[in-house]
């Protein structure tokens, strides 16, 4: 936090007594992230939220961004690839890239789909993380809200 008694307060040069620090995540405004390059949320939530250097991407599924239709029924590899492209679109709208992701959470409906999902996921992160520093990941087996969804993925990035 800046020193409000410092007349050269870098956080607000017009008011040297302003103690706010826009670089402090606790003081940063929370802003919604929205893009037409990813499917619109079906429920009451944002595609993503940015607060300070953090960007949380809501769970994305295997939907075509233009039509909202679920694509690649029964093919978890193709669904994973589409879902990750949707996540990437929200990241980009929030000023981040896959290389900025700290954590992916993958939700699968069937254990037998893990290997195919992991192949598609691995190819994606290796392509989009040229530094070789890969994001953390957790995979959870769940029931998803649409019967054609085999996978859903959310992400937390630091920008």
N, C-alpha and C positions, 0 to 999 in steps of 0.2 A: 504494500500500500504506500502511496506517496505521502510525503510530509506536507500537511496543509499549512504549516507555518513557513514553508519555503516559498519565497516570492516567484520562483521560476518553476512552479509546479508543472511538470510535464504532462499531467493528465488533463489539465484544463488551463491553458496559458492565459485565458481571459479572466479567470477567477482563481487567484492563488490560494483562496481558502477552501476550494472544492476538494473534499477528501476522496472523491470517487476515483476508481482506477478501472478504466474500461478493459484492461488486460487481465483483470482478476475475474476468473470464471464465476465466482460467487456474486459479483456485481454486474456481470454482463447480461444483456437482455436476451430472453429466449425468443428465437424467431423460427417460424415454420419454413420448411423447405418444400417447394412444389415444382414439379416438372411434368410436361406432357410426354416426355420421353420414357416415362414409367407409368404403369397403370394407376388410375385414380383410386384412392382408398374406397373400399366398399362400405366402410363403417365410419364411425365418428373418431377419426384420428388423422394425424398428419403423415405424409410420406416420410418426412424427416424433421428433426428439430436440431437447431444449432444454438449452443449457449457457450460463449467464449470460444475456446479452441476445440470444443467437443461437438461432434455431429453424430446423432443417433439416427439410423435409418430403420424405419418400421419394417416389419416382416413383409417381404415381397414373395410373390408366387409366380408360377409359370403362366403368366398372362401376356397376351399381346397388348402393348401399350395403346395402340390406336383403337382397337375394338373392345378391349377388356375381356375377350374370350380366353378361356383356359386352353393351352396348346399342348401338343404332344401327349395325349392321354396314354397312360401305361408305360411311358418311356422316361424313367427317372433321369437318365443321362441327359437327354435333350431338355427335360424340364429344369434340371439343375443349371444348365448353360443359359437358358432363357431367364431364369430367376436371378442369376448372378449379373446378367446384363441389366436387368431392372434395378438391382441394387447399385450397380455402377452408375446408372443414370441419375439416381437420387444423390449419390455421393458427388457427382460432377455438379449438380445443381446447387449443392451446399459448399462448393469450392474445394472439394477433396477428390482424391483418387483412391484406387485400390491399395496403392502403396502406403496410404495414410491410415488404413484400417488397423485397429488394434485387435479387434475381436469379431469373428463371425460366429453366429449361432445358427446351426442347421437343424431343422425339424423335419424328420422323415416319418412316414406312416408305416413303413415295412422294413424290418431288419435286413431282409434279403436284398434290399436296394442299396445297402451301405457301400459295397464295393464299386458299383456303377456310379453312384453319386460322388464317391471319393475320387474316381478317375476324372470326372468332368470338373470337379472342384479343383483338383491338383493342377490340371492343365490351365485352368483360368488363372489361379493365383501365380503360377510360375510365369505365365505370359505378362501379367500386369504388375508383378513385383520384381523388376529387373535387378534390384539390389540383392535379391536372394533372401532378404529378411521377410519371412512369411508371417501373416497374422496368426494370432491364437485362434483356436476354434473349439467349440463344444458341439456335439451332435446329440440330439434328444429324439426319442421315438414317441410320437404322439398321434392323436387323431386331429386332422386338419378340417377347417370349416367347409371346404368344397370337396365333393366326392372325387373330382378329377385331379385334385392336388396331391401329389406324392411328396412334395418338398416345399418348404418355406425357409427363407433365410433373412436374418436381420444383421446389422453391422453397427459397430461403434468405431468412429474414426477420430483422430486428433489432427486438426488442421494447423 
